[in-house]
Amino acid sequence: MTVRCGQSLVASLLLLVACADNPPAAIENRSVAAVNVLPEVRQVTNNLPDYGRDLAAGQDYVVEPGDTLHALAFRLGMDYRTLASLNKIDPPFVIRVGQALKTAPDVALGIVPATPEANPSEASAMQRLSETNAENAAGSATATAKPAATQSKAGPPSHTLSTGKTPTPNAPVDRWFWPAEGTVSRAYSVERNKGIDLVGERGSPVMAAAAGVVVYAGTGVTGYGELLIVKHNDTYLSAYGHNDVLLAAEGQQVDAGQVIARMGSTSSDSVKLHFEIRRNGRPVNPTSLLPKR
């Protein structure tokens, strides 16, 4: 009995030593959501920029130097033709510093024209009430309005109007091209991300996704850094954000696949290309149009 106990004790000690030399493999705790997902996609999204409207539709906008009609429509998530129509602006869509632009139709703002059916006495009373309200509103606005908003006389053109020099061909887009190499680090989302993000090396080429005319090149659209907007036809625009260097100028015609910028990190915490396609002013999922990789 003593021998057996001794043998059991020795066996146990040997087993412990063996386990110490060869510890069991760690069990990897992998959730289903983490499987086959790029590390860039699993980063916390709270600190990532959202690419949505940065102008509220409804309030009049006072044009500032450097503004273009295409860029303002882009910021409003609106077709540029709609914005031009609201303000009776004809091609080449000249806007002027200090000019107040409508950003929504009167109907959307609840402004209803007077009904012609009212009898003369009612119409007279409504007119007097309207005049009184207008006087009160004017007095209140004068006391509280900001200096920029009180500009009633439009100044010089807000831009060099380079986009008016080159007509945009209205041919359909037969084929879309990927604007850069690299993996998609952030997918399209209706609520959070108006396009896709592609990761890459600083200085990597950014290419036009289809032929068209550059209608905006600059930094005036919040959150996009150095931005290019290319108009492909009357239906489609594409946008390329966070560039380090812009290689195409406004008014320049570009071919599909032509290098128009260099990837960078302007207005971003990492090097990437933010790419959007907009149909009639509204964002669509680029991967639904781009070829499969």
Protein Blocks (a to p, Z undefined) as FASTA:
>chain_A
ZZmmmmmmmmmmmmmmmmmmmccdddddddfklgopafklmpcfklpccdddfbdehiac
dddehiafklmmmmnopafklmmmmnopacehiacehiacdfbdfklnopacddfkbcfk
lmmmmmmmmmmmmmmmmmmmmmmmcfklmpmbdcddfbeolmmmpccdfbdcfbdcdfbg
cddfbdcdfklogcdcddddehiacddfbdcddfbdcjkbghklpaddddfblmbccdde
hiabdcbdehiacdehiafbdcdfehiabdcddddddeehiacdfklmmccZZ
